[in-house]
Amino acid sequence: MVQIVMRLGPIAFLLRLACLPFFYTNHRSAPLPKKRLSVGQYVFTVFVVGLLAFVVGTATGVIAACGQENAGNLCGLGGFLGTGPLFSALAMMLAAYIVTRRARLSPHP
């Protein structure tokens, strides 16, 4: 299981790089009135969510990988290279989606 997550983590992290600009352009093209976020605010919001999710994902992965009886001395890499980036990418895409969706669903005049 750890090997699968270690392969999915970096792929999801790279996929995030493609999705975030898409969500931001959809956010900017939402009809007015909406709470407009600048690029800096948008990136900061998504980055903070991603950083928190990375910490939680890394801790979860280290606990899961190193908690086994036959864990080797590199068991922590499963969390750092696998679940950390995976949790981070998923949380960043979810946060970007929520910000975009909220702007699109804001009441129109």
MOQUI-V702646 format. One line per field, one symbol per residue. ss: DSSP state (H for helix, E for strand, C for the rest). burial: + if it has 9 or more other ideal C-beta (glycine too) atoms within 8 Angstrom, else -. A space follows every 10 residues. Layout:
ss: ???
burial: ???
This chain:
ss: CHHHHHHHHH HHHHHHHHHH HHHHHHHHCC CCCCCCCCHH HHHHHHHHHH HHHHHHHHHH HHHHHHCCCC CCCCCCHHHH HHHHHHHHHH HHHHHHHHHH HHHHCCCCC
burial: -+--++++++ -++-++--++ --++-++--+ ---+--+--- -+--+++-++ ++++++++++ ++++++---- ----++++++ ++++++++++ +++++++-++ -+++-+---
